[in-house]
Amino acid sequence: MINARVFRAGEELTDVPVEDLSRIRSEPDTLVWVDVTGGSDEEIDRMGEEFAIHPLALEDCRQQHQRPKVDQYRQHLLLVAYGTEAAIQGEPTRLHELDLVAGENFLVSFHQVPPIDAPAVAERIRAHPELAHHGAGFLLYVVVDELIDSFVPTMDLIGERVEDLAEEIFAGRQVESDVFALRRDLVTIRRVVGPMGDAMTVLLRRELGLFDEETRHYLQDVYDHLLRILQTVEAYQDLAAGALEANLTVVSNRVNEVARTLTAYAAIFAVLTLVSGVYGMNFEHIPELHWRLGYPYALGLMLVLAAGLWGFFKRKGWL
């Protein structure tokens, strides 16, 4: 599906026919944003013809699950970036690829699942008509800023998961699977956020020619937000590693406590076994063998020894 929007002097034209874009793009102070959702090969080729997009860039737009990057061509550049969707509890974090082709006064976006809210982006563009003369660099900034902002709710949910893990660990519950799921999501996010930082560094280079000094200030702000997200991911990775170590320590302590308790009871029964073993020997000349009270005496001796050992181990904290 192709959705074309035209911005001019704070006004927006929606559902613009594709065949009119060439004429509209030639008008001064006009920005064109074409959003292609789940585009077919025919639709992608049509956008390539309309905006003279390089064949290699079109090939990248057809493919999914690419590494974030920036490719510069003669009349435009290609930016591969990602947004995220806050996952439902128990589900992995979902990433959505967005391929952006930006020229002098146009921006074409290709995606399968919308990673950003298109009406919200259009509202931000309409709210700053004075920035239209900055060209497609301003359009690209707004879209990338919305992409970066999509990571904020996800990171908030991950922060809550980290806090919950800490409570679960100190409550003595098994959290290994939760920790590994958290680390998986953090690795997934870092796998795209890191290269997106590299791509932003390329966008900030002056030789691209798509951004003027004013737009670069805005891009620098977006880059700072991206760095904060990357730092947050790294901090949560450290906390997840610490949580796993703490959980292993708790489990180890629990095993030690169980082993200590079992050792104490084993020592008690070993003494009882010793007494019963002595009086169970088949020697004829055992002094107590012919006592009338020999059997109660042996039982009493075992009871006294067991009680004494139990009290000793109880004071030592083993039981």
ROLOTOR-643818 format. One record per residue (C-alpha): x, y, z; residue in three letters. Coordinates in Angstrom, 1 decimal, decimal comma, always signed. Layout:
// residues N
<pt x="X" y="Y" z="Z" rest="ALA"/>
...
END
This chain:
// residues 319
<pt x="+0,0" y="+0,0" z="+0,0" rest="MET"/>
<pt x="+1,3" y="+3,4" z="-1,0" rest="ILE"/>
<pt x="+0,4" y="+6,5" z="+1,1" rest="ASN"/>
<pt x="+1,8" y="+9,8" z="-0,2" rest="ALA"/>
<pt x="+1,8" y="+13,0" z="+1,8" rest="ARG"/>
<pt x="+2,8" y="+16,5" z="+0,7" rest="VAL"/>
<pt x="+3,7" y="+19,2" z="+3,1" rest="PHE"/>
<pt x="+3,8" y="+22,9" z="+2,1" rest="ARG"/>
<pt x="+3,6" y="+26,0" z="+4,3" rest="ALA"/>
<pt x="+2,2" y="+24,1" z="+7,3" rest="GLY"/>
<pt x="-0,5" y="+22,4" z="+5,2" rest="GLU"/>
<pt x="-0,7" y="+18,7" z="+4,4" rest="GLU"/>
<pt x="-2,1" y="+17,0" z="+1,4" rest="LEU"/>
<pt x="-2,9" y="+13,3" z="+1,9" rest="THR"/>
<pt x="-3,7" y="+10,5" z="-0,5" rest="ASP"/>
<pt x="-1,8" y="+12,3" z="-3,3" rest="VAL"/>
<pt x="-1,8" y="+10,2" z="-6,5" rest="PRO"/>
<pt x="+1,6" y="+8,9" z="-7,4" rest="VAL"/>
<pt x="+1,4" y="+10,2" z="-10,9" rest="GLU"/>
<pt x="+1,2" y="+13,7" z="-9,6" rest="ASP"/>
<pt x="+4,3" y="+13,5" z="-7,4" rest="LEU"/>
<pt x="+6,7" y="+14,5" z="-10,1" rest="SER"/>
<pt x="+4,8" y="+17,8" z="-10,7" rest="ARG"/>
<pt x="+4,3" y="+18,5" z="-7,0" rest="ILE"/>
<pt x="+8,0" y="+17,8" z="-6,1" rest="ARG"/>
<pt x="+9,1" y="+20,6" z="-8,6" rest="SER"/>
<pt x="+7,2" y="+23,2" z="-6,6" rest="GLU"/>
<pt x="+9,3" y="+25,3" z="-4,1" rest="PRO"/>
<pt x="+9,2" y="+24,7" z="-0,3" rest="ASP"/>
<pt x="+7,5" y="+21,4" z="-0,8" rest="THR"/>
<pt x="+8,3" y="+18,2" z="+1,0" rest="LEU"/>
<pt x="+7,0" y="+14,8" z="-0,2" rest="VAL"/>
<pt x="+6,8" y="+11,7" z="+2,1" rest="TRP"/>
<pt x="+5,7" y="+8,4" z="+0,5" rest="VAL"/>
<pt x="+5,1" y="+5,6" z="+3,0" rest="ASP"/>
<pt x="+5,0" y="+2,1" z="+1,4" rest="VAL"/>
<pt x="+3,6" y="-0,6" z="+3,7" rest="THR"/>
<pt x="+4,2" y="-4,2" z="+2,6" rest="GLY"/>
<pt x="+5,1" y="-3,1" z="-0,9" rest="GLY"/>
<pt x="+4,9" y="-5,5" z="-3,7" rest="SER"/>
<pt x="+7,7" y="-5,7" z="-6,3" rest="ASP"/>
<pt x="+5,6" y="-3,6" z="-8,7" rest="GLU"/>
<pt x="+5,0" y="-0,9" z="-6,1" rest="GLU"/>
<pt x="+8,7" y="-0,8" z="-5,1" rest="ILE"/>
<pt x="+9,7" y="-0,6" z="-8,8" rest="ASP"/>
<pt x="+7,2" y="+2,2" z="-9,3" rest="ARG"/>
<pt x="+8,7" y="+4,2" z="-6,5" rest="MET"/>
<pt x="+12,2" y="+3,5" z="-8,0" rest="GLY"/>
<pt x="+11,1" y="+5,0" z="-11,3" rest="GLU"/>
<pt x="+9,3" y="+8,0" z="-9,7" rest="GLU"/>
<pt x="+12,2" y="+9,0" z="-7,5" rest="PHE"/>
<pt x="+15,1" y="+7,6" z="-9,6" rest="ALA"/>
<pt x="+16,2" y="+5,4" z="-6,8" rest="ILE"/>
<pt x="+19,3" y="+3,4" z="-7,4" rest="HIS"/>
<pt x="+18,7" y="-0,3" z="-8,2" rest="PRO"/>
<pt x="+20,9" y="-1,5" z="-5,3" rest="LEU"/>
<pt x="+18,9" y="+0,7" z="-2,9" rest="ALA"/>
<pt x="+15,7" y="-0,8" z="-4,2" rest="LEU"/>
<pt x="+17,1" y="-4,3" z="-3,7" rest="GLU"/>
<pt x="+17,9" y="-3,5" z="-0,1" rest="ASP"/>
<pt x="+14,3" y="-2,2" z="+0,3" rest="CYS"/>
<pt x="+13,0" y="-5,6" z="-0,9" rest="ARG"/>
<pt x="+15,0" y="-7,5" z="+1,6" rest="GLN"/>
<pt x="+14,2" y="-7,8" z="+5,3" rest="GLN"/>
<pt x="+16,3" y="-8,4" z="+8,5" rest="HIS"/>
<pt x="+19,3" y="-6,3" z="+7,3" rest="GLN"/>
<pt x="+21,9" y="-4,7" z="+9,4" rest="ARG"/>
<pt x="+21,3" y="-1,0" z="+10,1" rest="PRO"/>
<pt x="+23,4" y="+1,1" z="+7,7" rest="LYS"/>
<pt x="+23,7" y="+4,2" z="+5,5" rest="VAL"/>
<pt x="+24,4" y="+3,9" z="+1,8" rest="ASP"/>
<pt x="+25,0" y="+7,1" z="-0,2" rest="GLN"/>
<pt x="+24,2" y="+7,5" z="-3,9" rest="TYR"/>
<pt x="+24,4" y="+10,4" z="-6,3" rest="ARG"/>
<pt x="+21,0" y="+11,9" z="-5,8" rest="GLN"/>
<pt x="+19,8" y="+10,3" z="-2,5" rest="HIS"/>
<pt x="+20,8" y="+8,1" z="+0,4" rest="LEU"/>
<pt x="+19,5" y="+4,9" z="+1,9" rest="LEU"/>
<pt x="+19,1" y="+4,4" z="+5,7" rest="LEU"/>
<pt x="+18,2" y="+1,1" z="+7,1" rest="VAL"/>
<pt x="+17,0" y="+1,5" z="+10,7" rest="ALA"/>
<pt x="+14,8" y="-0,3" z="+13,2" rest="TYR"/>
<pt x="+12,0" y="+0,5" z="+15,6" rest="GLY"/>
<pt x="+10,6" y="-1,7" z="+18,4" rest="THR"/>
<pt x="+7,3" y="-2,6" z="+19,8" rest="GLU"/>
<pt x="+6,8" y="-3,1" z="+23,5" rest="ALA"/>
<pt x="+6,4" y="-6,8" z="+24,0" rest="ALA"/>
<pt x="+3,5" y="-8,4" z="+25,9" rest="ILE"/>
<pt x="+4,7" y="-10,1" z="+29,1" rest="GLN"/>
<pt x="+6,4" y="-13,4" z="+28,4" rest="GLY"/>
<pt x="+6,9" y="-12,6" z="+24,7" rest="GLU"/>
<pt x="+10,2" y="-11,7" z="+23,0" rest="PRO"/>
<pt x="+10,9" y="-8,1" z="+22,0" rest="THR"/>
<pt x="+9,8" y="-7,4" z="+18,4" rest="ARG"/>
<pt x="+11,8" y="-5,3" z="+16,0" rest="LEU"/>
<pt x="+10,5" y="-3,7" z="+12,8" rest="HIS"/>
<pt x="+12,7" y="-2,7" z="+10,0" rest="GLU"/>
<pt x="+12,3" y="+0,6" z="+8,2" rest="LEU"/>
<pt x="+14,1" y="+1,4" z="+5,0" rest="ASP"/>
<pt x="+14,3" y="+5,1" z="+4,2" rest="LEU"/>
<pt x="+15,3" y="+6,7" z="+0,9" rest="VAL"/>
<pt x="+15,9" y="+10,4" z="+1,2" rest="ALA"/>
<pt x="+16,5" y="+12,9" z="-1,6" rest="GLY"/>
<pt x="+16,6" y="+16,7" z="-1,9" rest="GLU"/>
<pt x="+12,9" y="+17,2" z="-1,1" rest="ASN"/>
<pt x="+11,4" y="+13,7" z="-0,7" rest="PHE"/>
<pt x="+11,5" y="+10,8" z="+1,7" rest="LEU"/>
<pt x="+10,3" y="+7,3" z="+0,8" rest="VAL"/>
<pt x="+9,9" y="+4,8" z="+3,6" rest="SER"/>
<pt x="+9,5" y="+1,0" z="+3,1" rest="PHE"/>
<pt x="+8,4" y="-1,4" z="+5,8" rest="HIS"/>
<pt x="+6,2" y="-4,5" z="+6,4" rest="GLN"/>
<pt x="+4,9" y="-3,6" z="+9,8" rest="VAL"/>
<pt x="+4,6" y="+0,1" z="+10,7" rest="PRO"/>
<pt x="+7,3" y="+0,8" z="+13,3" rest="PRO"/>
<pt x="+6,1" y="+4,4" z="+13,8" rest="ILE"/>
<pt x="+2,8" y="+6,3" z="+14,0" rest="ASP"/>
<pt x="+2,5" y="+8,0" z="+10,7" rest="ALA"/>
<pt x="-0,1" y="+10,5" z="+11,8" rest="PRO"/>
<pt x="+2,1" y="+11,6" z="+14,7" rest="ALA"/>
<pt x="+5,0" y="+12,1" z="+12,3" rest="VAL"/>
<pt x="+2,8" y="+14,2" z="+10,0" rest="ALA"/>
<pt x="+1,6" y="+16,3" z="+13,0" rest="GLU"/>
<pt x="+5,2" y="+17,1" z="+13,9" rest="ARG"/>
<pt x="+6,0" y="+18,1" z="+10,4" rest="ILE"/>
<pt x="+3,0" y="+20,3" z="+10,1" rest="ARG"/>
<pt x="+3,8" y="+22,0" z="+13,4" rest="ALA"/>
<pt x="+7,2" y="+23,3" z="+12,0" rest="HIS"/>
<pt x="+6,4" y="+24,7" z="+8,6" rest="PRO"/>
<pt x="+9,4" y="+27,0" z="+8,9" rest="GLU"/>
<pt x="+11,7" y="+24,0" z="+8,7" rest="LEU"/>
<pt x="+10,4" y="+22,9" z="+5,3" rest="ALA"/>
<pt x="+13,2" y="+24,8" z="+3,5" rest="HIS"/>
<pt x="+15,7" y="+22,5" z="+5,1" rest="HIS"/>
<pt x="+14,5" y="+19,8" z="+2,7" rest="GLY"/>
<pt x="+14,2" y="+16,1" z="+3,2" rest="ALA"/>
<pt x="+16,8" y="+16,2" z="+6,0" rest="GLY"/>
<pt x="+14,1" y="+17,5" z="+8,3" rest="PHE"/>
<pt x="+11,7" y="+14,7" z="+7,2" rest="LEU"/>
<pt x="+14,3" y="+12,1" z="+7,8" rest="LEU"/>
<pt x="+15,1" y="+13,6" z="+11,3" rest="TYR"/>
<pt x="+11,4" y="+13,4" z="+12,4" rest="VAL"/>
<pt x="+11,1" y="+9,8" z="+11,3" rest="VAL"/>
<pt x="+14,3" y="+8,7" z="+12,9" rest="VAL"/>
<pt x="+13,4" y="+10,5" z="+16,1" rest="ASP"/>
<pt x="+10,1" y="+8,7" z="+16,2" rest="GLU"/>
<pt x="+12,0" y="+5,4" z="+15,6" rest="LEU"/>
<pt x="+14,4" y="+6,1" z="+18,5" rest="ILE"/>
<pt x="+11,5" y="+7,1" z="+20,8" rest="ASP"/>
<pt x="+9,8" y="+3,7" z="+20,1" rest="SER"/>
<pt x="+12,6" y="+2,1" z="+22,2" rest="PHE"/>
<pt x="+11,7" y="+4,1" z="+25,3" rest="VAL"/>
<pt x="+8,6" y="+2,0" z="+26,3" rest="PRO"/>
<pt x="+10,4" y="-1,2" z="+25,6" rest="THR"/>
<pt x="+13,4" y="-0,1" z="+27,8" rest="MET"/>
<pt x="+10,9" y="+0,9" z="+30,6" rest="ASP"/>
<pt x="+9,4" y="-2,6" z="+30,5" rest="LEU"/>
<pt x="+12,8" y="-4,2" z="+30,6" rest="ILE"/>
<pt x="+13,7" y="-2,0" z="+33,6" rest="GLY"/>
<pt x="+10,6" y="-3,3" z="+35,4" rest="GLU"/>
<pt x="+11,6" y="-6,9" z="+34,5" rest="ARG"/>
<pt x="+15,0" y="-6,3" z="+36,1" rest="VAL"/>
<pt x="+13,4" y="-5,0" z="+39,3" rest="GLU"/>
<pt x="+11,1" y="-8,0" z="+39,4" rest="ASP"/>
<pt x="+14,0" y="-10,4" z="+38,9" rest="LEU"/>
<pt x="+15,8" y="-8,9" z="+41,9" rest="ALA"/>
<pt x="+12,7" y="-9,4" z="+44,1" rest="GLU"/>
<pt x="+12,3" y="-13,0" z="+42,8" rest="GLU"/>
<pt x="+15,9" y="-13,8" z="+43,5" rest="ILE"/>
<pt x="+15,9" y="-12,6" z="+47,1" rest="PHE"/>
<pt x="+12,6" y="-14,4" z="+47,6" rest="ALA"/>
<pt x="+14,4" y="-17,7" z="+46,7" rest="GLY"/>
<pt x="+12,6" y="-18,4" z="+43,5" rest="ARG"/>
<pt x="+14,1" y="-20,0" z="+40,4" rest="GLN"/>
<pt x="+14,6" y="-17,3" z="+37,7" rest="VAL"/>
<pt x="+17,1" y="-18,7" z="+35,3" rest="GLU"/>
<pt x="+14,7" y="-18,9" z="+32,4" rest="SER"/>
<pt x="+13,6" y="-15,3" z="+33,1" rest="ASP"/>
<pt x="+17,2" y="-14,1" z="+33,2" rest="VAL"/>
<pt x="+18,0" y="-15,8" z="+29,9" rest="PHE"/>
<pt x="+14,9" y="-14,4" z="+28,3" rest="ALA"/>
<pt x="+15,9" y="-10,9" z="+29,5" rest="LEU"/>
<pt x="+19,4" y="-11,2" z="+28,2" rest="ARG"/>
<pt x="+18,1" y="-12,5" z="+24,8" rest="ARG"/>
<pt x="+15,9" y="-9,4" z="+24,4" rest="ASP"/>
<pt x="+18,8" y="-7,1" z="+25,4" rest="LEU"/>
<pt x="+21,1" y="-8,7" z="+22,9" rest="VAL"/>
<pt x="+18,4" y="-8,3" z="+20,2" rest="THR"/>
<pt x="+18,1" y="-4,6" z="+20,9" rest="ILE"/>
<pt x="+21,8" y="-4,0" z="+21,1" rest="ARG"/>
<pt x="+22,3" y="-5,8" z="+17,8" rest="ARG"/>
<pt x="+20,4" y="-3,0" z="+16,1" rest="VAL"/>
<pt x="+21,0" y="+0,0" z="+18,4" rest="VAL"/>
<pt x="+24,8" y="-0,3" z="+18,1" rest="GLY"/>
<pt x="+24,9" y="-0,2" z="+14,2" rest="PRO"/>
<pt x="+22,2" y="+2,5" z="+14,2" rest="MET"/>
<pt x="+24,6" y="+4,6" z="+16,2" rest="GLY"/>
<pt x="+27,2" y="+4,0" z="+13,5" rest="ASP"/>
<pt x="+24,7" y="+5,0" z="+10,9" rest="ALA"/>
<pt x="+23,9" y="+8,2" z="+12,8" rest="MET"/>
<pt x="+27,5" y="+9,1" z="+12,8" rest="THR"/>
<pt x="+27,6" y="+8,8" z="+9,0" rest="VAL"/>
<pt x="+24,5" y="+11,0" z="+8,7" rest="LEU"/>
<pt x="+26,2" y="+13,7" z="+10,8" rest="LEU"/>
<pt x="+29,1" y="+13,9" z="+8,4" rest="ARG"/>
<pt x="+29,1" y="+17,1" z="+6,4" rest="ARG"/>
<pt x="+30,0" y="+15,5" z="+3,1" rest="GLU"/>
<pt x="+26,6" y="+13,9" z="+2,7" rest="LEU"/>
<pt x="+25,1" y="+17,2" z="+1,6" rest="GLY"/>
<pt x="+21,5" y="+16,3" z="+2,6" rest="LEU"/>
<pt x="+21,6" y="+18,1" z="+6,0" rest="PHE"/>
<pt x="+22,3" y="+21,8" z="+6,6" rest="ASP"/>
<pt x="+23,8" y="+23,1" z="+9,9" rest="GLU"/>
<pt x="+20,4" y="+23,5" z="+11,5" rest="GLU"/>
<pt x="+19,2" y="+20,0" z="+10,7" rest="THR"/>
<pt x="+22,5" y="+18,5" z="+12,0" rest="ARG"/>
<pt x="+21,7" y="+20,1" z="+15,4" rest="HIS"/>
<pt x="+18,5" y="+18,1" z="+15,5" rest="TYR"/>
<pt x="+20,2" y="+14,9" z="+14,3" rest="LEU"/>
<pt x="+22,8" y="+15,4" z="+17,1" rest="GLN"/>
<pt x="+20,0" y="+15,4" z="+19,6" rest="ASP"/>
<pt x="+18,6" y="+12,1" z="+18,2" rest="VAL"/>
<pt x="+22,1" y="+10,7" z="+18,3" rest="TYR"/>
<pt x="+22,4" y="+11,6" z="+22,0" rest="ASP"/>
<pt x="+19,1" y="+9,8" z="+22,6" rest="HIS"/>
<pt x="+20,3" y="+6,7" z="+20,8" rest="LEU"/>
<pt x="+23,5" y="+6,7" z="+22,9" rest="LEU"/>
<pt x="+21,5" y="+6,9" z="+26,1" rest="ARG"/>
<pt x="+19,4" y="+3,9" z="+25,0" rest="ILE"/>
<pt x="+22,6" y="+2,0" z="+24,2" rest="LEU"/>
<pt x="+24,0" y="+2,9" z="+27,6" rest="GLN"/>
<pt x="+20,8" y="+1,7" z="+29,2" rest="THR"/>
<pt x="+21,0" y="-1,6" z="+27,3" rest="VAL"/>
<pt x="+24,6" y="-2,1" z="+28,5" rest="GLU"/>
<pt x="+23,6" y="-1,2" z="+32,1" rest="ALA"/>
<pt x="+20,7" y="-3,7" z="+32,0" rest="TYR"/>
<pt x="+23,0" y="-6,4" z="+30,6" rest="GLN"/>
<pt x="+25,3" y="-5,9" z="+33,5" rest="ASP"/>
<pt x="+22,4" y="-6,1" z="+35,9" rest="LEU"/>
<pt x="+21,1" y="-9,3" z="+34,2" rest="ALA"/>
<pt x="+24,6" y="-10,8" z="+34,5" rest="ALA"/>
<pt x="+24,6" y="-9,8" z="+38,2" rest="GLY"/>
<pt x="+21,1" y="-11,2" z="+38,6" rest="ALA"/>
<pt x="+22,2" y="-14,5" z="+37,2" rest="LEU"/>
<pt x="+25,3" y="-14,6" z="+39,4" rest="GLU"/>
<pt x="+23,1" y="-13,7" z="+42,5" rest="ALA"/>
<pt x="+20,7" y="-16,4" z="+41,6" rest="ASN"/>
<pt x="+23,4" y="-19,0" z="+41,3" rest="LEU"/>
<pt x="+24,8" y="-17,9" z="+44,7" rest="THR"/>
<pt x="+21,3" y="-18,2" z="+46,2" rest="VAL"/>
<pt x="+20,9" y="-21,7" z="+44,7" rest="VAL"/>
<pt x="+24,4" y="-22,7" z="+45,9" rest="SER"/>
<pt x="+23,7" y="-21,5" z="+49,4" rest="ASN"/>
<pt x="+20,4" y="-23,4" z="+49,4" rest="ARG"/>
<pt x="+22,3" y="-26,6" z="+48,3" rest="VAL"/>
<pt x="+24,8" y="-26,0" z="+51,0" rest="ASN"/>
<pt x="+22,1" y="-25,7" z="+53,6" rest="GLU"/>
<pt x="+20,4" y="-28,9" z="+52,4" rest="VAL"/>
<pt x="+23,8" y="-30,7" z="+52,4" rest="ALA"/>
<pt x="+24,6" y="-29,4" z="+55,9" rest="ARG"/>
<pt x="+21,2" y="-30,6" z="+57,2" rest="THR"/>
<pt x="+21,6" y="-34,0" z="+55,6" rest="LEU"/>
<pt x="+25,1" y="-34,3" z="+57,1" rest="THR"/>
<pt x="+23,8" y="-33,5" z="+60,6" rest="ALA"/>
<pt x="+21,1" y="-36,2" z="+60,3" rest="TYR"/>
<pt x="+23,6" y="-38,6" z="+58,8" rest="ALA"/>
<pt x="+25,9" y="-38,1" z="+61,8" rest="ALA"/>
<pt x="+23,0" y="-38,7" z="+64,2" rest="ILE"/>
<pt x="+22,1" y="-42,0" z="+62,5" rest="PHE"/>
<pt x="+25,7" y="-43,0" z="+62,3" rest="ALA"/>
<pt x="+26,0" y="-42,9" z="+66,1" rest="VAL"/>
<pt x="+22,7" y="-44,9" z="+66,4" rest="LEU"/>
<pt x="+24,1" y="-47,4" z="+63,9" rest="THR"/>
<pt x="+27,3" y="-47,6" z="+66,0" rest="LEU"/>
<pt x="+25,4" y="-48,5" z="+69,2" rest="VAL"/>
<pt x="+23,1" y="-51,0" z="+67,5" rest="SER"/>
<pt x="+26,1" y="-52,5" z="+65,7" rest="GLY"/>
<pt x="+28,0" y="-53,0" z="+68,9" rest="VAL"/>
<pt x="+25,1" y="-54,8" z="+70,6" rest="TYR"/>
<pt x="+24,3" y="-56,7" z="+67,4" rest="GLY"/>
<pt x="+27,7" y="-58,5" z="+67,4" rest="MET"/>
<pt x="+27,6" y="-62,2" z="+68,0" rest="ASN"/>
<pt x="+30,1" y="-62,4" z="+70,8" rest="PHE"/>
<pt x="+29,1" y="-64,5" z="+73,7" rest="GLU"/>
<pt x="+30,8" y="-62,5" z="+76,4" rest="HIS"/>
<pt x="+29,2" y="-59,1" z="+76,1" rest="ILE"/>
<pt x="+28,7" y="-57,7" z="+79,6" rest="PRO"/>
<pt x="+25,3" y="-56,3" z="+79,0" rest="GLU"/>
<pt x="+24,1" y="-59,3" z="+76,9" rest="LEU"/>
<pt x="+22,2" y="-61,0" z="+79,8" rest="HIS"/>
<pt x="+20,9" y="-57,9" z="+81,5" rest="TRP"/>
<pt x="+17,2" y="-57,8" z="+82,0" rest="ARG"/>
<pt x="+17,2" y="-54,1" z="+81,2" rest="LEU"/>
<pt x="+19,8" y="-54,4" z="+78,4" rest="GLY"/>
<pt x="+17,4" y="-53,7" z="+75,6" rest="TYR"/>
<pt x="+15,8" y="-50,5" z="+77,3" rest="PRO"/>
<pt x="+19,4" y="-49,5" z="+78,2" rest="TYR"/>
<pt x="+20,5" y="-49,7" z="+74,6" rest="ALA"/>
<pt x="+17,5" y="-47,8" z="+73,3" rest="LEU"/>
<pt x="+17,9" y="-45,2" z="+76,0" rest="GLY"/>
<pt x="+21,6" y="-44,8" z="+75,2" rest="LEU"/>
<pt x="+20,7" y="-44,3" z="+71,5" rest="MET"/>
<pt x="+18,0" y="-41,8" z="+72,4" rest="LEU"/>
<pt x="+20,3" y="-39,8" z="+74,6" rest="VAL"/>
<pt x="+23,1" y="-39,7" z="+72,0" rest="LEU"/>
<pt x="+20,6" y="-38,7" z="+69,3" rest="ALA"/>
<pt x="+19,1" y="-35,9" z="+71,4" rest="ALA"/>
<pt x="+22,6" y="-34,7" z="+72,4" rest="GLY"/>
<pt x="+23,7" y="-34,5" z="+68,8" rest="LEU"/>
<pt x="+20,5" y="-32,9" z="+67,6" rest="TRP"/>
<pt x="+20,9" y="-30,2" z="+70,3" rest="GLY"/>
<pt x="+24,5" y="-29,7" z="+69,3" rest="PHE"/>
<pt x="+23,8" y="-29,3" z="+65,6" rest="PHE"/>
<pt x="+20,8" y="-27,1" z="+66,4" rest="LYS"/>
<pt x="+23,0" y="-24,6" z="+68,3" rest="ARG"/>
<pt x="+25,5" y="-24,7" z="+65,4" rest="LYS"/>
<pt x="+22,6" y="-23,8" z="+63,0" rest="GLY"/>
<pt x="+22,9" y="-26,9" z="+61,0" rest="TRP"/>
<pt x="+19,3" y="-27,9" z="+61,7" rest="LEU"/>
END
